[in-house]
Amino acid sequence: MSLTTIDDAGRLETVRLGMWAFLASELMFFGPLLLGWAYGRISMPDGFAWASRQTDLWLGTLNTAILLSSSAAMALAVQLSALQLKRQVGRCLLACAALGVVFLLIKFYEWHREWAEHLFPGPDFAGPAHTGAPYFFVVYFSATFLHAIHLTIGIGVTLTMWRRVHKSLGPLPQPALHAAGLYWHFVDVVWVALFPMLYLVERTP
């Protein structure tokens, strides 16, 4: 094994460790929301059950499938980068970013419908105001908005990586691609946790 290969492996491991530390700190944004959801479900079960059933299960399921597909595209991009397949890596990154944009468009449409149906907590809230239903939607809108911000950042990072790959004349930037991949998968995992909490739990028999 050459010294160059050893240096590249060490650099990649350093990037991974640094990215894991960063993602661990990012959990502090979502941790309080998860605890708030657990508190509301235990202390206000009737309101939480009613409110959860107002979310659009079909759109939530569709968005979950889209985000899982985007993660598959990102994982493939990272794997192909090891083979220095520049064109294929670029296509996978573009597919990943495009699926992220589709996710956001569906989410914006879902928010618009919920706003029109007066499900946003406030004076015009359409649900039972004193049963915990508004509290559920505070958690719901806060969590999904925060996730959308992280996804938007992920799309920007992915497009930046695509630009670097597209303009690269030498070896593909594997450490940077691995970091981008870890961030994207983190955003995906957060949604996989939010989806059953906000859409599924209160629909179980």
C-alpha positions as CSV (number, residue, x, y, z in Angstrom):
1,M,0.0,0.0,0.0
2,S,1.4,3.4,-1.0
3,L,1.8,6.4,1.3
4,T,-0.7,8.2,-0.8
5,T,-3.3,5.5,-0.3
6,I,-2.6,5.6,3.5
7,D,-3.0,9.4,3.6
8,D,-6.3,9.2,1.6
9,A,-7.7,6.6,4.0
10,G,-6.6,8.6,7.0
11,R,-8.2,11.8,5.6
12,L,-11.4,9.9,4.9
13,E,-11.5,8.6,8.4
14,T,-10.9,12.0,9.9
15,V,-13.7,13.5,7.8
16,R,-16.1,10.7,8.9
17,L,-15.3,11.2,12.6
18,G,-15.7,15.0,12.3
19,M,-19.0,14.6,10.5
20,W,-20.3,12.1,13.1
21,A,-19.4,14.6,15.8
22,F,-21.3,17.4,13.9
23,L,-24.4,15.2,13.4
24,A,-24.4,14.3,17.1
25,S,-24.6,18.0,17.9
26,E,-27.4,18.4,15.3
27,L,-29.5,15.9,17.4
28,M,-29.8,18.6,20.0
29,F,-32.2,20.4,17.7
30,F,-34.6,17.5,17.3
31,G,-34.2,16.0,20.8
32,P,-36.4,18.5,22.6
33,L,-39.1,18.1,20.0
34,L,-39.1,14.3,20.4
35,L,-39.4,14.7,24.2
36,G,-42.2,17.2,23.7
37,W,-44.0,14.8,21.5
38,A,-43.7,12.0,24.1
39,Y,-44.9,14.3,26.9
40,G,-47.9,15.4,24.9
41,R,-48.9,11.9,23.9
42,I,-48.7,10.7,27.5
43,S,-50.4,13.7,29.1
44,M,-52.9,14.6,26.4
45,P,-53.7,11.3,24.6
46,D,-57.2,12.2,23.3
47,G,-56.1,15.5,21.7
48,F,-53.0,13.9,20.2
49,A,-54.9,11.0,18.8
50,W,-57.4,13.4,17.1
51,A,-54.7,15.7,15.7
52,S,-52.5,12.9,14.4
53,R,-55.4,11.5,12.4
54,Q,-55.7,14.9,10.6
55,T,-52.3,14.5,9.0
56,D,-52.3,13.3,5.4
57,L,-51.1,9.7,5.7
58,W,-50.8,9.3,1.9
59,L,-48.6,12.3,1.4
60,G,-46.5,11.4,4.4
61,T,-46.0,7.9,3.0
62,L,-45.2,9.2,-0.5
63,N,-42.6,11.6,1.0
64,T,-41.0,8.8,3.0
65,A,-40.6,6.7,-0.2
66,I,-39.1,9.7,-2.0
67,L,-36.6,10.4,0.7
68,L,-35.6,6.8,1.0
69,S,-35.1,6.8,-2.8
70,S,-32.9,9.9,-2.5
71,S,-30.8,8.2,0.1
72,A,-30.3,5.2,-2.2
73,A,-29.1,7.6,-4.9
74,M,-26.7,9.3,-2.5
75,A,-25.3,5.9,-1.3
76,L,-24.8,4.9,-4.9
77,A,-23.0,8.1,-5.6
78,V,-20.6,7.5,-2.7
79,Q,-20.0,3.9,-3.8
80,L,-19.4,4.9,-7.4
81,S,-17.0,7.6,-6.4
82,A,-14.6,4.9,-5.2
83,L,-14.5,3.7,-8.8
84,Q,-14.0,7.2,-10.1
85,L,-17.0,7.0,-12.3
86,K,-17.5,10.7,-12.7
87,R,-20.5,10.8,-14.9
88,Q,-22.5,8.2,-12.9
89,V,-21.7,10.0,-9.7
90,G,-22.9,13.3,-11.1
91,R,-26.2,11.7,-12.2
92,C,-26.8,10.1,-8.8
93,L,-26.1,13.4,-7.0
94,L,-28.6,15.2,-9.4
95,A,-31.2,12.6,-8.8
96,C,-30.7,12.9,-5.0
97,A,-31.1,16.6,-5.1
98,A,-34.1,16.5,-7.4
99,L,-35.9,14.0,-5.1
100,G,-35.2,16.3,-2.2
101,V,-36.8,19.2,-4.1
102,V,-39.9,17.0,-4.8
103,F,-40.1,16.1,-1.1
104,L,-40.1,19.8,-0.2
105,L,-42.7,20.7,-2.8
106,I,-45.1,18.0,-1.5
107,K,-44.4,19.2,2.1
108,F,-45.2,22.8,1.1
109,Y,-48.4,21.6,-0.5
110,E,-49.3,19.7,2.7
111,W,-48.6,22.7,4.9
112,H,-50.8,24.8,2.6
113,R,-53.7,22.4,3.0
114,E,-53.3,22.2,6.7
115,W,-53.3,26.0,6.9
116,A,-56.4,26.2,4.8
117,E,-58.1,23.6,7.0
118,H,-57.3,25.8,10.1
119,L,-55.0,23.2,11.7
120,F,-52.3,25.8,12.5
121,P,-52.4,26.5,16.2
122,G,-54.0,29.9,16.9
123,P,-57.4,31.7,17.3
124,D,-58.8,30.0,14.2
125,F,-57.7,26.5,15.1
126,A,-60.4,24.1,13.8
127,G,-59.9,21.3,16.3
128,P,-60.8,20.8,20.0
129,A,-58.7,23.5,21.6
130,H,-58.5,22.2,25.1
131,T,-57.6,18.5,24.5
132,G,-53.9,18.8,23.4
133,A,-54.7,19.0,19.7
134,P,-53.0,22.4,19.2
135,Y,-50.0,21.2,21.2
136,F,-49.6,18.3,18.7
137,F,-49.6,20.7,15.8
138,V,-47.0,22.9,17.5
139,V,-44.8,19.9,17.6
140,Y,-45.7,18.8,14.1
141,F,-45.1,22.1,12.4
142,S,-41.9,22.8,14.4
143,A,-40.4,19.3,13.7
144,T,-41.3,19.3,10.0
145,F,-40.2,22.9,9.4
146,L,-36.9,22.1,11.2
147,H,-36.5,19.0,9.1
148,A,-37.2,21.0,5.9
149,I,-34.5,23.5,6.8
150,H,-32.0,20.7,7.2
151,L,-33.1,19.1,3.9
152,T,-32.8,22.4,2.1
153,I,-29.2,22.6,3.4
154,G,-28.6,19.1,2.2
155,I,-29.9,19.9,-1.3
156,G,-27.5,22.8,-1.4
157,V,-24.6,20.7,-0.3
158,T,-25.5,18.0,-2.8
159,L,-25.7,20.4,-5.7
160,T,-22.3,21.9,-4.6
161,M,-20.8,18.4,-4.7
162,W,-22.3,17.8,-8.1
163,R,-20.7,21.1,-9.3
164,R,-17.3,19.9,-7.9
165,V,-17.6,16.5,-9.5
166,H,-18.8,18.0,-12.9
167,K,-15.8,20.4,-13.0
168,S,-13.3,18.0,-11.5
169,L,-10.3,17.2,-13.8
170,G,-8.6,14.9,-11.3
171,P,-9.7,12.3,-8.7
172,L,-13.2,12.7,-7.3
173,P,-13.3,14.4,-3.8
174,Q,-14.2,11.2,-1.9
175,P,-13.9,12.7,1.7
176,A,-16.3,15.5,0.8
177,L,-18.7,13.1,-0.9
178,H,-18.7,10.9,2.2
179,A,-19.4,13.9,4.4
180,A,-22.3,15.0,2.1
181,G,-23.6,11.4,2.2
182,L,-23.6,11.2,6.0
183,Y,-25.4,14.5,6.3
184,W,-28.1,13.4,3.8
185,H,-28.6,10.1,5.5
186,F,-28.9,11.9,8.8
187,V,-31.8,14.0,7.4
188,D,-33.3,10.8,6.1
189,V,-33.1,9.0,9.4
190,V,-34.7,12.0,11.2
191,W,-37.7,11.8,8.8
192,V,-37.9,8.0,9.3
193,A,-38.3,8.8,13.0
194,L,-40.8,11.6,12.5
195,F,-43.0,9.8,10.1
196,P,-44.4,7.1,12.5
197,M,-44.6,9.6,15.3
198,L,-46.6,12.2,13.4
199,Y,-48.6,10.0,11.0
200,L,-48.8,6.4,12.1
201,V,-48.9,5.9,15.9
202,E,-52.5,7.1,16.5
203,R,-53.8,5.2,13.5
204,T,-52.9,1.8,14.9
205,P,-55.8,-0.3,16.1
